[in-house]
Structures are given as structure tokens and as C-alpha cells.
Amino acid sequence: MPVDQRQQHDDPFEGRIGDALRRAGDSFVADGHALVGGGTARGRRLLFRRRAAVLGGVAGIALVGVGGALLLPGGGGGPDGTLSVAASDAPRDDDGKVSGADLVRTLKRLMPDGEFSDAQGRGTGAKEGPYARVVYDDGKGAAAVQVGLSRIDPRSDEALHATQCPDTNQRTYDACRSNKLEDGSTLMVHQGYTYADRRENTRLWLANLVTPQGYFVTVSEWNATLEKGTPVTRKAPPLPESELAEIATHPYWIKAIEAMPDDRVEQSPSTDPSPRSAEPPLVSGDAIRATLVGLLPKDLEVVLDGTERTDFAYVVLDDGKGRSLVQANVQLGGPTSLFGPDAEALPDGTKVVTRQGPGEKGGEGVVMWTVEALRPDGTRVAVSAFNSGAQHTAATRDTPALTLAQLKAIATSDEWAGIG
């Protein structure tokens, strides 16, 4: 489908976090982990802003982005790293060693018998990256099915997020499994929804494959002809889990990825000679969790916690008045000029912004209180608290378990200065 490339996803440290949440809620499929970056500094910023804006990186299932389009780790496509799927992407036979028409024909061949229409695709020579998309009808309703191909560092966070099932406390979905295959590849099959709050009944099912060589295949399907904004045509997407996995693991896609030109493949940080590879270290999720727990008031019980491998951690608190989610996002060595003139300046040079607004994950009555701190060394900390144990469930109390003053004390603590 056409993707509106005008949509921009501003860094939450540059503007109102509520606005960032609304943009993210409208622009990203909301059923899993965010994947952007490919290991570059640009990717790190995108990954962090996505995590900070949308509950710690669990807003969008791996590599599915604007309108259901594909997020390429190499940053191919639109300005936010998405693979733009334009109405003009009629399959061609001359756009790469493996053409868009070849990819579409293969996708059709691998699917069960049925009627096909609205085929779109790009070949391995396309700057924006290869993909194939069709509308498929097996007699039970038309549905969009899409394949995207790319390469990522198989040891990276991006690869982990692509193949790791989401935290069930942070995200609702129907089913998910992640398995190691005999060749060392990891395959995740996820059955969820386009929107976490189920504002539309559109289901999103996908299979993500990452090989030890860093070949990435993602196959997505919906129970509608478009990824969002159109009525559903059937109860569920057409391909069951087994068939979705079979398509994703077909060797043809690997051959297509191998046919991508070198200038269409993002180099890993270890081999990239450009200055952008000299980026600050990632902060482990375990270190963030330990620091966050150590800074909490001692009279609050931690009843649940979780982390991403880097940059993010959360806890669920209970003070006897109802559960309350608290999350922290941390990044080292970022730009030091992100906050506007309305930010509070502390004596040590730390800049602080405080915001209050509604939650954005569909939980009835949920509010979100956030304090963001930017230290002079570029350490960025965003701490948010909610009046529910999870954003997608109804409020359990009137206000979060932490006050704004307590959130500020946590976000501006010197303990974050030594983290890493």
C-alpha cells in the first residue's frame, strides 16, 4: 500500500512525549519489538526514540513499521528507516539480479491455490530494498501478504528483537513461538494485531527468520486487504502458523538476499570504517533494572520486572493501592542539545523536562507521568510511571505509585552517570 513518507517520528527528547506516543501509535504496528538501526549511530537513535516513545521498545513487532511496511535495519527506504511501499511499485523484471517480478512470482508459487491481485514488488537492485506483496483470496476473504528481505548483524539487538517473543506483561497477543533451527537460524512466528489496543480488528501474523550469516526474512499477513484503515475481510489471516513458517524458511529468499548489491547492504559496526561506527556503548537492560530498583522508595514492593537486552527496563510496583508500571530508558553519549528552552536546568548542567498525559496503549483511564533528564555528558534518562500494571490494561488506581518529585529524583540521580 502507499506509505505516507511525510510522517516523521520525532525524538521524544525533542518534543512532547504524548505527541511522540500518538505519532508512534498511528504510524507503527503495535504488537512486539521495535527494530531500527542496523548497528549504526543513526539506528541507535531511532531504536532509543522508539523505545522511549512507545513503552520500551515493545510497540511494533520486528521490522513492521509505517502502515505495516517493513523496517529495514539498514535504514533503506523512508526517512524513518521504513521500506516505502508505493502505489507505483508494480513488479518489474529489470530491477535487480532477482527482480521484483521474480519475488512476486515466487511468493505466489509458495502460497496455496487461490486468487491473486494488487501485486507489488521491488527487486534486489532497488535502493529502497527488495520486497513482494500480493492480495490473496482463498475463497474465504481477501488478505494482504508481504515478504521483505534484508541483512542485519546476527549478534545485534536488532536480530534479537526480530526473533524474541514479546514480554506478555507489556503486550497482548494470541500466540508466539521462537525456535532455533538445525542450521543455526532463529525463527519467530507471532500472531497478534495491527493495534495493541484493538481499535481495529485487523490481525497481523508474521514469521521472522534470522540466519547466522545475518540474512533476514520477514513474512507478514493480515485479515484485510490493507494493513490498517480498511474493514477486515475474514476472521483471521489466511496462512496458518506452519505455512507462514514454511514460506519464511524457503531457500529462495536467501539466494535473493545474496543477490543484493554491496551498496544495498548495511555494514556491521565491526567492519564499517566510517566515523559513524564510533558510537558510545549500549547500556544493558539488567544494569538499568538494577539501578532503577536501587533508586525506588524502600516502601514499594516490586512484584514484576523485565528488560530489553539494552537500553530499557521496567518494574511493576504495588504499594497496597493497586499495581503501577514504572519504566526507564537510558542511552549514553547522545547529543547534548536536544531539550528546548522550556527545560529546567539544574546546577550541574542537567536538563529536565516533566510531562503528564494519558497512556496510549488502550488501557482505560491510564495516565503516564514522565521525567526526562539529559546530563552534560549526553546520558539520556527517561523514567515514566503509570497508574496500571501495564499500559494496555485498565487503570488500577487514580495516579501512579511514584510522584513527579520521586520520578525526578530517579531520573536525575548520579547513579546513571556510572552505568554502562
C-alpha positions in Angstrom: 0.0 0.0 0.0 1.2 3.6 -0.4 3.1 4.8 2.6 3.0 8.4 3.6 6.6 9.3 3.8 5.8 12.7 5.3 5.2 11.1 8.7 8.2 11.8 10.9 8.9 10.2 14.3 10.5 12.9 16.4 12.9 12.0 19.1 10.8 12.1 22.4 13.6 14.1 24.0 12.9 16.9 21.5 9.2 17.3 21.9 6.2 16.3 24.0 6.2 12.6 24.8 2.5 12.5 24.4 2.8 13.7 20.8 5.5 11.1 20.2 3.3 8.4 21.5 0.4 9.5 19.3 2.6 9.6 16.3 4.0 6.2 17.1 0.6 4.7 17.8 -0.7 5.8 14.4 2.5 5.0 12.5 3.8 1.7 13.8 2.2 -1.7 14.0 1.7 -2.3 17.7 2.5 -5.9 18.5 6.0 -6.6 19.5 9.6 -5.3 19.4 10.9 -2.3 17.5 13.7 -2.8 15.1 15.6 0.0 13.6 19.2 0.9 13.3 21.3 -1.9 11.9 24.0 -1.1 14.5 24.8 2.4 13.3 24.6 5.5 15.4 21.5 6.6 13.4 19.9 3.3 14.2 20.8 3.6 17.8 19.0 7.0 17.9 16.0 5.5 16.1 15.9 2.5 18.4 16.1 4.6 21.5 13.5 7.1 20.4 11.1 4.3 19.5 11.7 2.6 22.8 11.3 5.7 24.8 8.2 6.8 23.0 6.4 3.5 22.9 6.9 1.7 26.2 10.4 0.5 26.0 10.6 -1.0 22.5 7.6 -3.3 22.7 5.3 -1.3 20.4 6.0 -2.7 17.0 6.7 -6.3 16.1 10.0 -6.9 14.4 10.5 -4.9 11.3 6.9 -3.9 10.7 6.5 -0.2 10.6 4.5 2.6 8.9 1.2 1.2 7.8 2.6 -2.3 8.0 5.5 -1.6 5.8 8.9 -3.1 6.6 11.5 -1.6 8.8 14.9 -2.3 7.2 17.8 -2.5 9.6 20.0 -0.8 7.0 17.7 2.2 7.0 16.6 1.7 3.5 13.5 3.4 2.2 11.9 6.4 4.0 13.5 8.8 6.4 12.4 6.8 9.4 14.1 3.6 8.1 10.9 2.1 6.6 10.7 0.3 3.4 8.4 2.5 1.4 5.7 0.6 -0.4 4.5 2.9 -3.1 1.5 2.5 -5.4 3.9 2.7 -8.3 5.8 -0.4 -7.2 4.4 -2.6 -10.0 6.6 -5.6 -10.3 9.3 -5.3 -12.8 11.7 -7.7 -14.5 14.7 -5.3 -14.7 15.3 -4.0 -11.1 17.9 -6.4 -9.9 19.6 -9.8 -10.3 16.4 -11.0 -8.6 13.6 -8.8 -9.8 10.5 -7.6 -8.1 8.5 -9.7 -10.6 10.6 -12.7 -9.6 9.9 -12.1 -5.9 6.2 -11.8 -6.6 6.1 -14.9 -8.7 7.9 -16.9 -6.0 5.6 -15.6 -3.3 2.6 -16.7 -5.3 4.2 -20.1 -6.0 4.8 -20.8 -2.3 1.2 -20.0 -1.3 -1.8 -22.3 -1.5 -4.1 -22.1 -4.6 -6.2 -19.0 -4.7 -6.9 -15.7 -6.5 -4.1 -13.1 -6.5 -4.4 -9.4 -7.2 -2.7 -6.0 -6.5 0.8 -7.4 -6.8 3.6 -5.0 -5.8 7.3 -5.6 -5.5 10.9 -4.4 -5.8 14.0 -6.3 -6.8 17.3 -6.7 -5.2 18.7 -3.7 -7.2 16.2 -1.3 -5.8 17.7 1.3 -3.5 14.8 1.1 -1.1 15.2 -2.7 -0.7 13.5 -5.8 -2.1 10.0 -6.9 -1.2 7.0 -8.6 -2.6 3.3 -8.1 -1.7 0.1 -9.6 -3.0 -3.6 -9.6 -2.1 -4.6 -13.3 -1.8 -8.1 -14.8 -1.7 -8.6 -18.5 -0.9 -12.4 -18.1 -1.2 -12.8 -17.0 2.4 -11.9 -13.4 2.0 -9.1 -11.3 0.5 -5.9 -10.7 2.6 -2.6 -8.9 2.2 0.6 -11.0 2.3 4.0 -9.4 2.2 7.7 -10.5 2.2 10.6 -8.3 3.0 14.3 -9.1 2.7 17.4 -7.5 4.2 20.6 -8.2 6.2 21.4 -7.4 9.8 24.2 -8.3 12.2 23.0 -11.7 13.7 24.6 -10.8 17.0 22.9 -7.5 17.4 19.9 -6.3 19.4 18.0 -5.9 16.2 18.4 -9.6 15.4 17.4 -10.5 19.0 14.3 -8.3 18.8 13.4 -9.8 15.5 13.2 -13.3 16.9 12.3 -12.9 20.6 8.7 -13.2 21.6 7.4 -10.0 23.4 7.0 -9.7 27.1 3.5 -10.8 27.9 3.2 -8.1 30.7 3.9 -5.4 28.1 1.9 -6.7 25.1 -1.2 -8.7 24.4 -1.1 -11.2 21.5 -2.7 -14.6 20.7 0.4 -16.7 20.2 4.2 -16.6 19.7 7.0 -19.1 19.4 10.7 -18.7 18.8 12.8 -21.7 17.8 16.4 -22.4 16.8 16.7 -24.3 13.6 19.2 -27.0 12.7 21.3 -24.6 10.6 21.6 -22.2 13.5 18.9 -19.8 12.3 16.3 -18.5 14.6 12.6 -18.4 13.5 9.9 -16.5 15.4 6.2 -16.8 14.4 3.9 -14.3 16.0 0.1 -13.9 15.9 -1.1 -10.5 17.1 -2.9 -7.4 16.0 -2.1 -4.3 14.0 -3.0 -2.2 17.0 -2.3 -3.2 20.6 -5.5 -1.5 21.8 -7.5 -3.4 19.2 -9.1 -0.1 17.9 -9.4 -2.0 14.7 -10.0 -5.8 14.4 -7.1 -6.2 11.9 -4.9 -9.1 12.9 -1.2 -9.2 12.0 0.6 -12.6 11.8 4.2 -12.8 10.8 7.3 -15.0 10.7 10.8 -13.6 11.1 13.9 -15.6 10.2 17.4 -14.5 11.0 20.3 -16.7 9.9 23.8 -17.0 11.3 25.0 -15.1 8.2 22.7 -12.2 9.0 20.1 -12.9 6.3 16.8 -11.6 7.4 13.4 -12.7 6.0 10.1 -11.4 7.3 6.7 -12.6 6.1 3.6 -10.7 7.2 -0.1 -11.3 6.6 -3.3 -9.6 7.6 -7.0 -10.4 7.7 -7.7 -7.4 5.4 -6.5 -6.1 2.1 -4.6 -3.3 3.7 -2.6 -3.2 6.8 -4.8 -0.7 8.5 -7.7 1.7 7.9 -9.9 -0.8 6.0 -12.6 -3.3 7.1 -11.4 -6.8 7.9 -12.4 -9.4 5.3 -12.1 -12.5 7.3 -11.7 -13.6 11.0 -8.0 -14.4 10.7 -5.2 -14.1 8.1 -5.2 -17.0 5.6 -1.9 -18.8 6.3 -1.7 -20.9 9.4 1.5 -20.8 11.5 3.0 -23.8 9.8 2.6 -22.4 6.3 3.8 -19.0 7.3 7.0 -20.6 8.7 7.4 -22.7 5.6 7.4 -19.6 3.4 9.8 -17.7 5.6 12.3 -20.5 5.6 12.3 -21.2 1.9 15.8 -21.1 0.5 14.8 -18.9 -2.4 14.8 -15.8 -0.2 18.3 -16.4 0.9 19.5 -16.5 -2.7 17.7 -13.3 -3.3 19.4 -11.6 -0.3 22.8 -12.8 -1.6 22.0 -11.1 -4.9 21.7 -7.7 -3.2 24.5 -5.3 -4.3 27.0 -4.3 -1.7 25.8 -0.8 -1.6 22.3 -2.0 -0.7 23.6 -3.8 2.4 24.3 -2.1 5.7 27.7 -3.0 7.1 28.0 -4.1 10.7 29.7 -1.8 13.2 32.8 -4.0 13.4 33.5 -3.6 9.7 32.2 -0.2 9.0 35.2 2.2 8.6 33.2 5.4 8.6 33.1 7.7 11.7 29.6 6.7 12.5 30.8 3.3 13.8 32.5 5.1 16.7 29.4 5.2 18.9 29.0 5.0 22.7 28.4 1.6 24.3 24.9 0.2 24.8 23.6 0.0 28.4 22.5 -3.4 29.4 18.9 -3.8 30.5 20.0 -5.7 33.6 22.1 -2.7 34.7 19.2 -0.4 34.1 16.9 -2.6 36.1 19.3 -2.9 39.0 19.8 0.9 39.1 16.1 1.6 38.8 15.3 -0.8 41.6 18.0 0.7 43.8 16.5 4.2 43.4 12.9 3.2 44.2 11.4 4.2 47.6 12.0 1.3 50.0 8.3 1.0 51.0 7.3 0.0 47.5 7.2 -3.7 46.6 8.5 -4.8 43.2 6.1 -7.5 42.1 7.3 -7.9 38.5 10.1 -6.7 36.3 11.6 -7.1 32.9 14.2 -5.8 30.5 15.3 -5.4 27.0 18.8 -6.6 26.4 19.9 -3.0 26.1 18.6 0.5 26.8 15.3 -0.4 28.7 13.9 -2.0 31.8 10.7 -1.9 33.8 9.2 -2.8 37.1 5.7 -3.2 38.4 5.1 -1.8 41.9 2.5 -2.4 44.4 2.0 -0.2 47.5 -1.3 -1.8 48.5 -3.3 0.6 46.5 -3.0 -1.1 43.1 -0.3 -2.0 40.6 1.8 0.7 38.9 4.2 0.2 36.0 7.5 2.2 36.0 9.9 2.1 33.0 13.3 3.5 32.4 15.1 4.2 29.1 18.8 5.0 29.1 21.3 5.9 26.4 24.9 7.0 26.7 26.8 9.7 24.8 24.0 11.2 22.8 23.7 14.8 21.6 23.6 17.4 24.4 21.4 19.9 22.7 18.1 18.1 22.4 15.9 19.9 25.0 14.2 23.2 24.2 14.3 26.4 26.2 11.4 25.2 28.4 13.6 22.6 30.1 14.6 23.1 33.7 18.4 23.5 34.1 20.0 22.0 37.2 23.2 23.4 38.8 25.3 20.5 37.4 24.1 21.3 33.9 21.5 18.5 33.7 18.4 19.5 31.7 15.0 18.2 32.9 11.6 18.0 31.2 8.4 16.8 33.1 5.2 15.8 31.4 1.9 14.3 32.3 -0.6 12.9 29.9 -2.8 9.9 29.0 -1.5 6.4 28.3 -1.5 5.4 24.7 -1.9 1.7 24.7 -5.6 1.4 25.1 -5.9 0.8 28.8 -9.0 2.6 30.1 -8.2 5.5 32.4 -4.4 5.0 32.2 -2.2 8.1 32.7 1.5 8.5 32.0 3.9 10.7 34.1 7.4 11.1 32.6 10.5 12.9 33.7 13.3 13.1 31.1 16.8 14.1 32.0 19.8 14.9 29.8 23.1 15.0 31.6 26.0 17.2 30.4 27.9 14.1 29.2 25.0 13.1 26.9 23.5 10.4 29.2 19.8 10.4 28.5 17.3 9.0 31.0 13.5 8.8 30.6 11.6 7.5 33.6 7.8 7.0 33.3 5.2 5.8 35.7 1.6 4.7 35.1 -1.5 4.1 37.2 -1.7 0.5 35.9 0.5 -2.6 35.9 0.6 -2.4 32.1 -0.4 0.3 29.6 -2.8 -2.0 27.7 -4.8 -2.9 30.8 -7.3 -0.6 32.7 -6.2 1.7 35.4 -5.8 0.1 38.8 -5.5 3.4 40.8 -6.1 7.1 40.3 -2.4 8.1 40.0 1.0 6.3 39.6 2.7 4.9 42.6 5.5 7.4 42.2 5.0 11.1 42.5 6.6 13.5 39.9 9.1 14.5 42.6 10.1 10.9 43.0 10.4 10.4 39.3 12.6 13.5 39.0 14.8 12.2 41.8 15.2 8.9 40.0 15.8 10.4 36.5 18.4 12.9 37.7 20.2 10.6 40.1 24.0 10.4 39.8 23.7 6.6 39.7 23.0 6.8 36.0 26.3 8.6 35.4 28.3 5.4 36.1 26.1 3.0 34.3 27.3 1.1 31.3 
